[in-house]
Amino acid sequence: MAWLRASIVSVALSCGALASGNAVAQTAPHGDAVRGKALSYTCLGCHGIDGYRNAYPNYEVPEVGGQRADYIVAALQEYRSGQRDHTTMHAQASLLSDQDMADIAAFFSGLKPAAAAATANTPPAAAAVCVACHGANGIGVVPQYPDLAGQHPDYIVRALQEYRSGARKNPIMAGMAAQLKESDLYVVADYYSRMPTTVETLPRPMIER
């Protein structure tokens, strides 16, 4: 288990370093949730339909209602730059300015489900290295990290597979995912998906026509 303890320490240090780097980075635009609501109409074509699935490969699109604004912006920027490989998301993000992204993130993050009660959970061994950044209950330790609590398990598996394959180019996540066996991905995904939810699918009526 020495490798596991070393990995946890390494991840914790990496989380701190990345958080510090983001703190000194150029300040992101302030998000306007009202404008973001209007801009998010296209997003709801997938993320606003309960049970909507990505066609190929097949997995349920992620929940975004109540997700952290900083993480939403970071994800959209990565799709726009090509750091995340997804044709549809790249096309959508390429049309957005940094201000657009901040506004969309403000809208989605403000649609929070009922606050989840804190619970004491013992992560499985496979998830031990995840806890340093994503918490034992799936709540990210800094705003740039996503909340995983209640997220679709097949989406979590797919994301981890993409970090392993290089389809998502994040050096910290690539290193962590590389340590996991294929079976571990499902254990991690199942664990976090069972945590009290912090994210949810948004109903289409949230957008006024």
Secondary structure by P-SEA (a helix, b strand, c coil): caaaaaaaaaaaaaaaaaaaaaaaccccccccaaaaaaaaccccccccccccccccccccccccccccaaaaaaaaaaaaacccccaaaaaaaaaccaaaaaaaaaaaaacccccccbbbbbbcccccccccccccccccccccccccccccaaaaaaaaaaaaacccccaaaaaaaaaccaaaaaaaaaaaaaccccbbbbccccccc
